[in-house]
Amino acid sequence: MPLLNIHIVKGRSAEAVAELQQVIHEAMVESFQVPVRDRYQIVTEHAPSHLVMEDTGLGFERSEQRVLIHMTTRPRSQDMKQAFYRLVTTGLAERCDVAPQDVMFSVIENSDADWSFGFGKAQFLTGDL
């Protein structure tokens, strides 16, 4: 149920984007214990100058392979979030050749009333989920 907005620099192949999405999805399923078909991802490709991700003063550089993951989700524990960050970063490094310093996360939490998966119902409130 987390909604993932994945921002990348233009230039990856369709296969590379699909693998990036798969890595992120697998990390979400494992760290948040959500169903495998609980998958909501939006990938937006940007010109390099339109995806600015500096280092917040931490002293590293990012490459053209940078990835910004902006997630909207129901509340998750700090441990779950940290596991998600670690699993995504490790998976992207191993399977997509994305360096750990090129991955950034932002999480916004909301409540059950903020989700409708169709039919004009808030399924978390109606008990359907």
N, CA, C and O atoms as a GROMACS GRO file, in nm:
protein
  516
    1MET      N    1   0.080  -0.119   0.000
    1MET     CA    2   0.000   0.000   0.000
    1MET      C    3   0.085   0.125   0.000
    1MET      O    4   0.033   0.231  -0.035
    2PRO      N    5   0.209   0.120   0.036
    2PRO     CA    6   0.284   0.245   0.017
    2PRO      C    7   0.280   0.286  -0.130
    2PRO      O    8   0.290   0.203  -0.220
    3LEU      N    9   0.265   0.416  -0.152
    3LEU     CA   10   0.271   0.472  -0.286
    3LEU      C   11   0.412   0.525  -0.305
    3LEU      O   12   0.457   0.613  -0.232
    4LEU      N   13   0.481   0.470  -0.405
    4LEU     CA   14   0.621   0.506  -0.428
    4LEU      C   15   0.633   0.592  -0.553
    4LEU      O   16   0.593   0.551  -0.662
    5ASN      N   17   0.688   0.710  -0.536
    5ASN     CA   18   0.725   0.796  -0.647
    5ASN      C   19   0.876   0.786  -0.660
    5ASN      O   20   0.951   0.826  -0.571
    6ILE      N   21   0.919   0.730  -0.772
    6ILE     CA   22   1.061   0.702  -0.794
    6ILE      C   23   1.110   0.800  -0.901
    6ILE      O   24   1.062   0.799  -1.014
    7HIS      N   25   1.204   0.884  -0.864
    7HIS     CA   26   1.256   0.986  -0.955
    7HIS      C   27   1.398   0.947  -0.997
    7HIS      O   28   1.484   0.919  -0.914
    8ILE      N   29   1.420   0.946  -1.130
    8ILE     CA   30   1.549   0.908  -1.185
    8ILE      C   31   1.586   1.004  -1.298
    8ILE      O   32   1.501   1.075  -1.352
    9VAL      N   33   1.713   1.004  -1.333
    9VAL     CA   34   1.761   1.080  -1.448
    9VAL      C   35   1.730   0.999  -1.574
    9VAL      O   36   1.747   0.877  -1.576
   10LYS      N   37   1.684   1.067  -1.679
   10LYS     CA   38   1.655   1.001  -1.807
   10LYS      C   39   1.776   0.926  -1.858
   10LYS      O   40   1.890   0.966  -1.836
   11GLY      N   41   1.750   0.816  -1.928
   11GLY     CA   42   1.858   0.747  -1.995
   11GLY      C   43   1.867   0.598  -1.967
   11GLY      O   44   1.939   0.527  -2.038
   12ARG      N   45   1.797   0.548  -1.866
   12ARG     CA   46   1.798   0.404  -1.839
   12ARG      C   47   1.710   0.331  -1.940
   12ARG      O   48   1.611   0.386  -1.988
   13SER      N   49   1.745   0.210  -1.971
   13SER     CA   50   1.662   0.127  -2.059
   13SER      C   51   1.536   0.085  -1.983
   13SER      O   52   1.529   0.094  -1.861
   14ALA      N   53   1.437   0.040  -2.058
   14ALA     CA   54   1.313  -0.010  -1.996
   14ALA      C   55   1.342  -0.126  -1.902
   14ALA      O   56   1.281  -0.138  -1.796
   15GLU      N   57   1.436  -0.212  -1.941
   15GLU     CA   58   1.473  -0.326  -1.857
   15GLU      C   59   1.539  -0.279  -1.728
   15GLU      O   60   1.512  -0.335  -1.621
   16ALA      N   61   1.624  -0.179  -1.736
   16ALA     CA   62   1.691  -0.127  -1.617
   16ALA      C   63   1.591  -0.062  -1.522
   16ALA      O   64   1.602  -0.078  -1.400
   17VAL      N   65   1.494   0.009  -1.576
   17VAL     CA   66   1.390   0.071  -1.493
   17VAL      C   67   1.307  -0.037  -1.426
   17VAL      O   68   1.275  -0.027  -1.307
   18ALA      N   69   1.271  -0.140  -1.501
   18ALA     CA   70   1.191  -0.250  -1.444
   18ALA      C   71   1.266  -0.320  -1.331
   18ALA      O   72   1.206  -0.354  -1.229
   19GLU      N   73   1.397  -0.340  -1.347
   19GLU     CA   74   1.477  -0.405  -1.241
   19GLU      C   75   1.485  -0.315  -1.118
   19GLU      O   76   1.476  -0.363  -1.005
   20LEU      N   77   1.503  -0.187  -1.139
   20LEU     CA   78   1.506  -0.091  -1.028
   20LEU      C   79   1.374  -0.097  -0.951
   20LEU      O   80   1.373  -0.102  -0.828
   21GLN      N   81   1.262  -0.097  -1.024
   21GLN     CA   82   1.131  -0.107  -0.960
   21GLN      C   83   1.116  -0.238  -0.883
   21GLN      O   84   1.061  -0.239  -0.773
   22GLN      N   85   1.164  -0.346  -0.940
   22GLN     CA   86   1.152  -0.477  -0.876
   22GLN      C   87   1.233  -0.482  -0.746
   22GLN      O   88   1.184  -0.532  -0.645
   23VAL      N   89   1.353  -0.430  -0.749
   23VAL     CA   90   1.437  -0.426  -0.628
   23VAL      C   91   1.365  -0.349  -0.518
   23VAL      O   92   1.359  -0.394  -0.403
   24ILE      N   93   1.310  -0.235  -0.551
   24ILE     CA   94   1.241  -0.151  -0.452
   24ILE      C   95   1.118  -0.223  -0.400
   24ILE      O   96   1.090  -0.220  -0.280
   25HIS      N   97   1.044  -0.288  -0.489
   25HIS     CA   98   0.924  -0.360  -0.447
   25HIS      C   99   0.958  -0.475  -0.353
   25HIS      O  100   0.894  -0.492  -0.249
   26GLU      N  101   1.058  -0.554  -0.388
   26GLU     CA  102   1.098  -0.665  -0.303
   26GLU      C  103   1.140  -0.616  -0.164
   26GLU      O  104   1.108  -0.680  -0.064
   27ALA      N  105   1.211  -0.505  -0.158
   27ALA     CA  106   1.251  -0.449  -0.028
   27ALA      C  107   1.130  -0.405   0.052
   27ALA      O  108   1.126  -0.422   0.174
   28MET      N  109   1.031  -0.348  -0.014
   28MET     CA  110   0.910  -0.304   0.054
   28MET      C  111   0.833  -0.424   0.109
   28MET      O  112   0.787  -0.421   0.224
   29VAL      N  113   0.818  -0.528   0.029
   29VAL     CA  114   0.746  -0.648   0.073
   29VAL      C  115   0.816  -0.708   0.196
   29VAL      O  116   0.750  -0.745   0.294
   30GLU      N  117   0.948  -0.717   0.191
   30GLU     CA  118   1.021  -0.776   0.303
   30GLU      C  119   1.019  -0.688   0.428
   30GLU      O  120   0.994  -0.738   0.538
   31SER      N  121   1.045  -0.562   0.414
   31SER     CA  122   1.059  -0.476   0.532
   31SER      C  123   0.926  -0.436   0.595
   31SER      O  124   0.918  -0.417   0.716
   32PHE      N  125   0.821  -0.423   0.513
   32PHE     CA  126   0.691  -0.379   0.565
   32PHE      C  127   0.590  -0.494   0.575
   32PHE      O  128   0.477  -0.473   0.620
   33GLN      N  129   0.629  -0.615   0.532
   33GLN     CA  130   0.540  -0.731   0.534
   33GLN      C  131   0.406  -0.702   0.465
   33GLN      O  132   0.300  -0.734   0.519
   34VAL      N  133   0.412  -0.642   0.347
   34VAL     CA  134   0.291  -0.617   0.269
   34VAL      C  135   0.274  -0.728   0.166
   34VAL      O  136   0.372  -0.795   0.132
   35PRO      N  137   0.152  -0.750   0.116
   35PRO     CA  138   0.131  -0.853   0.014
   35PRO      C  139   0.210  -0.820  -0.114
   35PRO      O  140   0.236  -0.704  -0.144
   36VAL      N  141   0.246  -0.923  -0.188
   36VAL     CA  142   0.325  -0.905  -0.310
   36VAL      C  143   0.251  -0.818  -0.412
   36VAL      O  144   0.314  -0.741  -0.484
   37ARG      N  145   0.118  -0.830  -0.418
   37ARG     CA  146   0.040  -0.749  -0.514
   37ARG      C  147   0.004  -0.612  -0.459
   37ARG      O  148  -0.078  -0.542  -0.517
   38ASP      N  149   0.063  -0.573  -0.350
   38ASP     CA  150   0.046  -0.440  -0.292
   38ASP      C  151   0.155  -0.351  -0.353
   38ASP      O  152   0.253  -0.316  -0.288
   39ARG      N  153   0.135  -0.317  -0.480
   39ARG     CA  154   0.241  -0.249  -0.555
   39ARG      C  155   0.185  -0.127  -0.626
   39ARG      O  156   0.102  -0.138  -0.716
   40TYR      N  157   0.233  -0.010  -0.584
   40TYR     CA  158   0.192   0.117  -0.642
   40TYR      C  159   0.317   0.201  -0.662
   40TYR      O  160   0.371   0.257  -0.567
   41GLN      N  161   0.363   0.209  -0.786
   41GLN     CA  162   0.488   0.276  -0.817
   41GLN      C  163   0.468   0.371  -0.935
   41GLN      O  164   0.404   0.336  -1.034
   42ILE      N  165   0.523   0.489  -0.923
   42ILE     CA  166   0.524   0.587  -1.031
   42ILE      C  167   0.670   0.623  -1.055
   42ILE      O  168   0.738   0.669  -0.964
   43VAL      N  169   0.717   0.601  -1.177
   43VAL     CA  170   0.854   0.639  -1.212
   43VAL      C  171   0.848   0.764  -1.297
   43VAL      O  172   0.777   0.769  -1.397
   44THR      N  173   0.924   0.864  -1.257
   44THR     CA  174   0.934   0.988  -1.332
   44THR      C  175   1.079   1.008  -1.371
   44THR      O  176   1.168   1.004  -1.287
   45GLU      N  177   1.101   1.030  -1.501
   45GLU     CA  178   1.235   1.053  -1.551
   45GLU      C  179   1.256   1.203  -1.572
   45GLU      O  180   1.167   1.273  -1.621
   46HIS      N  181   1.374   1.249  -1.535
   46HIS     CA  182   1.404   1.392  -1.540
   46HIS      C  183   1.532   1.417  -1.620
   46HIS      O  184   1.620   1.331  -1.626
   47ALA      N  185   1.540   1.533  -1.679
   47ALA     CA  186   1.668   1.579  -1.732
   47ALA      C  187   1.763   1.593  -1.613
   47ALA      O  188   1.717   1.623  -1.502
   48PRO      N  189   1.892   1.571  -1.631
   48PRO     CA  190   1.984   1.580  -1.517
   48PRO      C  191   1.971   1.711  -1.438
   48PRO      O  192   1.980   1.709  -1.315
   49SER      N  193   1.948   1.820  -1.506
   49SER     CA  194   1.936   1.950  -1.437
   49SER      C  195   1.805   1.965  -1.361
   49SER      O  196   1.789   2.059  -1.282
   50HIS      N  197   1.710   1.874  -1.384
   50HIS     CA  198   1.579   1.883  -1.319
   50HIS      C  199   1.565   1.788  -1.200
   50HIS      O  200   1.459   1.783  -1.138
   51LEU      N  201   1.668   1.715  -1.170
   51LEU     CA  202   1.668   1.629  -1.050
   51LEU      C  203   1.792   1.665  -0.969
   51LEU      O  204   1.897   1.602  -0.981
   52VAL      N  205   1.777   1.767  -0.888
   52VAL     CA  206   1.887   1.818  -0.807
   52VAL      C  207   1.883   1.747  -0.672
   52VAL      O  208   1.785   1.756  -0.599
   53MET      N  209   1.991   1.677  -0.641
   53MET     CA  210   2.004   1.605  -0.513
   53MET      C  211   2.145   1.629  -0.462
   53MET      O  212   2.239   1.559  -0.500
   54GLU      N  213   2.160   1.728  -0.378
   54GLU     CA  214   2.291   1.754  -0.322
   54GLU      C  215   2.310   1.670  -0.196
   54GLU      O  216   2.228   1.583  -0.168
   55ASP      N  217   2.416   1.695  -0.122
   55ASP     CA  218   2.453   1.604  -0.013
   55ASP      C  219   2.419   1.654   0.128
   55ASP      O  220   2.459   1.591   0.226
   56THR      N  221   2.345   1.764   0.140
   56THR     CA  222   2.308   1.819   0.270
   56THR      C  223   2.430   1.844   0.358
   56THR      O  224   2.422   1.841   0.481
   57GLY      N  225   2.544   1.868   0.295
   57GLY     CA  226   2.666   1.897   0.369
   57GLY      C  227   2.741   1.775   0.417
   57GLY      O  228   2.831   1.787   0.500
   58LEU      N  229   2.707   1.656   0.367
   58LEU     CA  230   2.772   1.533   0.412
   58LEU      C  231   2.902   1.502   0.338
   58LEU      O  232   2.976   1.412   0.377
   59GLY      N  233   2.932   1.577   0.232
   59GLY     CA  234   3.061   1.566   0.168
   59GLY      C  235   3.077   1.458   0.063
   59GLY      O  236   3.186   1.403   0.048
   60PHE      N  237   2.972   1.424  -0.010
   60PHE     CA  238   2.985   1.326  -0.118
   60PHE      C  239   2.918   1.380  -0.244
   60PHE      O  240   2.841   1.476  -0.239
   61GLU      N  241   2.950   1.317  -0.355
   61GLU     CA  242   2.892   1.354  -0.484
   61GLU      C  243   2.795   1.245  -0.530
   61GLU      O  244   2.813   1.128  -0.498
   62ARG      N  245   2.694   1.285  -0.603
   62ARG     CA  246   2.600   1.190  -0.662
   62ARG      C  247   2.625   1.185  -0.813
   62ARG      O  248   2.676   1.280  -0.873
   63SER      N  249   2.589   1.072  -0.872
   63SER     CA  250   2.612   1.054  -1.015
   63SER      C  251   2.480   1.067  -1.092
   63SER      O  252   2.375   1.098  -1.036
   64GLU      N  253   2.488   1.044  -1.222
   64GLU     CA  254   2.370   1.044  -1.308
   64GLU      C  255   2.278   0.925  -1.278
   64GLU      O  256   2.166   0.919  -1.328
   65GLN      N  257   2.325   0.831  -1.197
   65GLN     CA  258   2.245   0.714  -1.160
   65GLN      C  259   2.159   0.741  -1.036
   65GLN      O  260   2.097   0.649  -0.982
   66ARG      N  261   2.156   0.865  -0.991
   66ARG     CA  262   2.084   0.897  -0.866
   66ARG      C  263   1.936   0.859  -0.874
   66ARG      O  264   1.873   0.863  -0.980
   67VAL      N  265   1.884   0.822  -0.756
   67VAL     CA  266   1.746   0.778  -0.742
   67VAL      C  267   1.688   0.845  -0.617
   67VAL      O  268   1.747   0.837  -0.509
   68LEU      N  269   1.574   0.910  -0.633
   68LEU     CA  270   1.502   0.967  -0.519
   68LEU      C  271   1.372   0.890  -0.505
   68LEU      O  272   1.291   0.885  -0.597
   69ILE      N  273   1.352   0.830  -0.388
   69ILE     CA  274   1.232   0.752  -0.360
   69ILE      C  275   1.149   0.829  -0.258
   69ILE      O  276   1.190   0.847  -0.143
   70HIS      N  277   1.034   0.874  -0.303
   70HIS     CA  278   0.943   0.950  -0.217
   70HIS      C  279   0.822   0.860  -0.191
   70HIS      O  280   0.748   0.825  -0.283
   71MET      N  281   0.804   0.823  -0.065
   71MET     CA  282   0.702   0.725  -0.028
   71MET      C  283   0.595   0.789   0.059
   71MET      O  284   0.625   0.862   0.154
   72THR      N  285   0.468   0.758   0.026
   72THR     CA  286   0.355   0.794   0.111
   72THR      C  287   0.302   0.663   0.165
   72THR      O  288   0.274   0.570   0.089
   73THR      N  289   0.286   0.655   0.297
   73THR     CA  290   0.249   0.528   0.360
   73THR      C  291   0.176   0.550   0.492
   73THR      O  292   0.181   0.657   0.552
   74ARG      N  293   0.108   0.445   0.534
   74ARG     CA  294   0.056   0.441   0.671
   74ARG      C  295   0.178   0.440   0.763
   74ARG      O  296   0.289   0.412   0.718
   75PRO      N  297   0.161   0.470   0.891
   75PRO     CA  298   0.277   0.472   0.982
   75PRO      C  299   0.354   0.340   0.982
   75PRO      O  300   0.295   0.231   0.984
   76ARG      N  301   0.485   0.351   0.980
   76ARG     CA  302   0.578   0.238   0.986
   76ARG      C  303   0.678   0.265   1.098
   76ARG      O  304   0.712   0.380   1.125
   77SER      N  305   0.727   0.161   1.161
   77SER     CA  306   0.825   0.179   1.269
   77SER      C  307   0.958   0.226   1.212
   77SER      O  308   0.985   0.211   1.092
   78GLN      N  309   1.040   0.282   1.298
   78GLN     CA  310   1.175   0.324   1.257
   78GLN      C  311   1.255   0.204   1.208
   78GLN      O  312   1.328   0.215   1.110
   79ASP      N  313   1.241   0.091   1.274
   79ASP     CA  314   1.314  -0.029   1.232
   79ASP      C  315   1.272  -0.072   1.092
   79ASP      O  316   1.356  -0.110   1.011
   80MET      N  317   1.142  -0.067   1.062
   80MET     CA  318   1.094  -0.104   0.929
   80MET      C  319   1.150  -0.010   0.823
   80MET      O  320   1.196  -0.054   0.718
   81LYS      N  321   1.147   0.119   0.852
   81LYS     CA  322   1.198   0.217   0.756
   81LYS      C  323   1.348   0.197   0.733
   81LYS      O  324   1.394   0.199   0.619
   82GLN      N  325   1.422   0.177   0.839
   82GLN     CA  326   1.567   0.157   0.824
   82GLN      C  327   1.598   0.028   0.747
   82GLN      O  328   1.692   0.025   0.668
   83ALA      N  329   1.519  -0.077   0.770
   83ALA     CA  330   1.537  -0.200   0.694
   83ALA      C  331   1.507  -0.175   0.546
   83ALA      O  332   1.580  -0.223   0.459
   84PHE      N  333   1.402  -0.099   0.518
   84PHE     CA  334   1.368  -0.065   0.380
   84PHE      C  335   1.482   0.011   0.314
   84PHE      O  336   1.523  -0.022   0.202
   85TYR      N  337   1.534   0.114   0.380
   85TYR     CA  338   1.645   0.192   0.324
   85TYR      C  339   1.764   0.101   0.292
   85TYR      O  340   1.824   0.109   0.185
   86ARG      N  341   1.797   0.015   0.387
   86ARG     CA  342   1.913  -0.074   0.371
   86ARG      C  343   1.892  -0.175   0.257
   86ARG      O  344   1.980  -0.194   0.174
   87LEU      N  345   1.774  -0.237   0.254
   87LEU     CA  346   1.746  -0.337   0.151
   87LEU      C  347   1.744  -0.275   0.011
   87LEU      O  348   1.796  -0.334  -0.084
   88VAL      N  349   1.684  -0.159  -0.001
   88VAL     CA  350   1.681  -0.092  -0.132
   88VAL      C  351   1.822  -0.055  -0.175
   88VAL      O  352   1.862  -0.085  -0.287
   89THR      N  353   1.897   0.009  -0.087
   89THR     CA  354   2.031   0.055  -0.121
   89THR      C  355   2.122  -0.061  -0.158
   89THR      O  356   2.195  -0.054  -0.256
   90THR      N  357   2.117  -0.168  -0.080
   90THR     CA  358   2.198  -0.287  -0.109
   90THR      C  359   2.155  -0.352  -0.240
   90THR      O  360   2.239  -0.387  -0.323
   91GLY      N  361   2.025  -0.367  -0.259
   91GLY     CA  362   1.973  -0.428  -0.381
   91GLY      C  363   2.005  -0.348  -0.506
   91GLY      O  364   2.042  -0.405  -0.609
   92LEU      N  365   1.992  -0.216  -0.497
   92LEU     CA  366   2.024  -0.133  -0.614
   92LEU      C  367   2.173  -0.138  -0.646
   92LEU      O  368   2.210  -0.136  -0.763
   93ALA      N  369   2.257  -0.145  -0.544
   93ALA     CA  370   2.401  -0.156  -0.568
   93ALA      C  371   2.434  -0.288  -0.635
   93ALA      O  372   2.511  -0.292  -0.731
   94GLU      N  373   2.376  -0.397  -0.586
   94GLU     CA  374   2.408  -0.530  -0.637
   94GLU      C  375   2.346  -0.560  -0.773
   94GLU      O  376   2.409  -0.624  -0.857
   95ARG      N  377   2.224  -0.514  -0.794
   95ARG     CA  378   2.150  -0.555  -0.915
   95ARG      C  379   2.136  -0.446  -1.021
   95ARG      O  380   2.105  -0.476  -1.136
   96CYS      N  381   2.159  -0.321  -0.983
   96CYS     CA  382   2.137  -0.211  -1.077
   96CYS      C  383   2.258  -0.119  -1.092
   96CYS      O  384   2.250  -0.020  -1.165
   97ASP      N  385   2.368  -0.150  -1.025
   97ASP     CA  386   2.488  -0.069  -1.032
   97ASP      C  387   2.465   0.077  -0.991
   97ASP      O  388   2.519   0.170  -1.051
   98VAL      N  389   2.384   0.094  -0.886
   98VAL     CA  390   2.357   0.227  -0.831
   98VAL      C  391   2.432   0.236  -0.698
   98VAL      O  392   2.408   0.158  -0.607
   99ALA      N  393   2.522   0.332  -0.689
   99ALA     CA  394   2.603   0.348  -0.568
   99ALA      C  395   2.516   0.391  -0.450
   99ALA      O  396   2.418   0.463  -0.469
  100PRO      N  397   2.550   0.347  -0.329
  100PRO     CA  398   2.470   0.382  -0.212
  100PRO      C  399   2.450   0.533  -0.192
  100PRO      O  400   2.344   0.576  -0.146
  101GLN      N  401   2.550   0.612  -0.227
  101GLN     CA  402   2.535   0.758  -0.210
  101GLN      C  403   2.439   0.819  -0.312
  101GLN      O  404   2.401   0.935  -0.299
  102ASP      N  405   2.399   0.742  -0.412
  102ASP     CA  406   2.306   0.790  -0.514
  102ASP      C  407   2.160   0.766  -0.480
  102ASP      O  408   2.072   0.798  -0.560
  103VAL      N  409   2.132   0.710  -0.364
  103VAL     CA  410   1.995   0.676  -0.327
  103VAL      C  411   1.950   0.763  -0.210
  103VAL      O  412   2.017   0.769  -0.106
  104MET      N  413   1.837   0.829  -0.229
  104MET     CA  414   1.780   0.916  -0.125
  104MET      C  415   1.634   0.878  -0.105
  104MET      O  416   1.565   0.839  -0.199
  105PHE      N  417   1.587   0.889   0.019
  105PHE     CA  418   1.450   0.855   0.056
  105PHE      C  419   1.382   0.973   0.124
  105PHE      O  420   1.446   1.053   0.192
  106SER      N  421   1.253   0.984   0.103
  106SER     CA  422   1.168   1.077   0.178
  106SER      C  423   1.037   1.004   0.204
  106SER      O  424   0.978   0.946   0.112
  107VAL      N  425   0.990   1.007   0.329
  107VAL     CA  426   0.870   0.934   0.366
  107VAL      C  427   0.768   1.030   0.426
  107VAL      O  428   0.801   1.111   0.513
  108ILE      N  429   0.646   1.020   0.380
  108ILE     CA  430   0.533   1.093   0.436
  108ILE      C  431   0.433   0.991   0.486
  108ILE      O  432   0.394   0.901   0.411
  109GLU      N  433   0.390   1.004   0.610
  109GLU     CA  434   0.293   0.911   0.667
  109GLU      C  435   0.155   0.975   0.670
  109GLU      O  436   0.140   1.096   0.688
  110ASN      N  437   0.053   0.891   0.649
  110ASN     CA  438  -0.084   0.936   0.659
  110ASN      C  439  -0.166   0.829   0.730
  110ASN      O  440  -0.110   0.735   0.786
  111SER      N  441  -0.298   0.842   0.726
  111SER     CA  442  -0.382   0.750   0.804
  111SER      C  443  -0.472   0.665   0.714
  111SER      O  444  -0.473   0.684   0.592
  112ASP      N  445  -0.545   0.574   0.773
  112ASP     CA  446  -0.633   0.483   0.700
  112ASP      C  447  -0.738   0.557   0.617
  112ASP      O  448  -0.776   0.511   0.510
  113ALA      N  449  -0.784   0.670   0.667
  113ALA     CA  450  -0.887   0.747   0.595
  113ALA      C  451  -0.832   0.810   0.467
  113ALA      O  452  -0.910   0.857   0.384
  114ASP      N  453  -0.703   0.811   0.451
  114ASP     CA  454  -0.640   0.876   0.336
  114ASP      C  455  -0.622   0.784   0.215
  114ASP      O  456  -0.559   0.823   0.117
  115TRP      N  457  -0.676   0.662   0.221
  115TRP     CA  458  -0.657   0.564   0.113
  115TRP      C  459  -0.790   0.510   0.063
  115TRP      O  460  -0.875   0.467   0.142
  116SER      N  461  -0.807   0.514  -0.068
  116SER     CA  462  -0.916   0.444  -0.136
  116SER      C  463  -0.854   0.372  -0.254
  116SER      O  464  -0.788   0.433  -0.337
  117PHE      N  465  -0.876   0.241  -0.261
  117PHE     CA  466  -0.817   0.160  -0.368
  117PHE      C  467  -0.914   0.135  -0.482
  117PHE      O  468  -0.883   0.061  -0.575
  118GLY      N  469  -1.030   0.197  -0.476
  118GLY     CA  470  -1.129   0.184  -0.582
  118GLY      C  471  -1.269   0.180  -0.526
  118GLY      O  472  -1.289   0.164  -0.405
  119PHE      N  473  -1.366   0.196  -0.614
  119PHE     CA  474  -1.508   0.188  -0.581
  119PHE      C  475  -1.554   0.299  -0.487
  119PHE      O  476  -1.663   0.291  -0.430
  120GLY      N  477  -1.473   0.403  -0.470
  120GLY     CA  478  -1.513   0.514  -0.384
  120GLY      C  479  -1.521   0.480  -0.237
  120GLY      O  480  -1.593   0.546  -0.162
  121LYS      N  481  -1.448   0.376  -0.195
  121LYS     CA  482  -1.450   0.333  -0.055
  121LYS      C  483  -1.312   0.348   0.007
  121LYS      O  484  -1.211   0.337  -0.062
  122ALA      N  485  -1.310   0.373   0.135
  122ALA     CA  486  -1.185   0.371   0.213
  122ALA      C  487  -1.173   0.233   0.274
  122ALA      O  488  -1.219   0.211   0.386
  123GLN      N  489  -1.111   0.142   0.202
  123GLN     CA  490  -1.110   0.000   0.239
  123GLN      C  491  -1.050  -0.030   0.376
  123GLN      O  492  -1.090  -0.127   0.440
  124PHE      N  493  -0.957   0.051   0.422
  124PHE     CA  494  -0.903   0.031   0.557
  124PHE      C  495  -1.009   0.063   0.661
  124PHE      O  496  -1.011   0.002   0.768
  125LEU      N  497  -1.096   0.158   0.631
  125LEU     CA  498  -1.202   0.196   0.726
  125LEU      C  499  -1.322   0.102   0.719
  125LEU      O  500  -1.386   0.076   0.820
  126THR      N  501  -1.352   0.053   0.600
  126THR     CA  502  -1.471  -0.034   0.585
  126THR      C  503  -1.444  -0.177   0.630
  126THR      O  504  -1.538  -0.255   0.646
  127GLY      N  505  -1.318  -0.211   0.650
  127GLY     CA  506  -1.283  -0.347   0.691
  127GLY      C  507  -1.255  -0.440   0.574
  127GLY      O  508  -1.226  -0.558   0.594
  128ASP      N  509  -1.262  -0.388   0.452
  128ASP     CA  510  -1.231  -0.470   0.335
  128ASP      C  511  -1.083  -0.510   0.334
  128ASP      O  512  -1.046  -0.612   0.275
  129LEU      N  513  -0.999  -0.430   0.398
  129LEU     CA  514  -0.855  -0.461   0.409
  129LEU      C  515  -0.818  -0.471   0.555
  129LEU      O  516  -0.703  -0.497   0.588
   0.00000   0.00000   0.00000
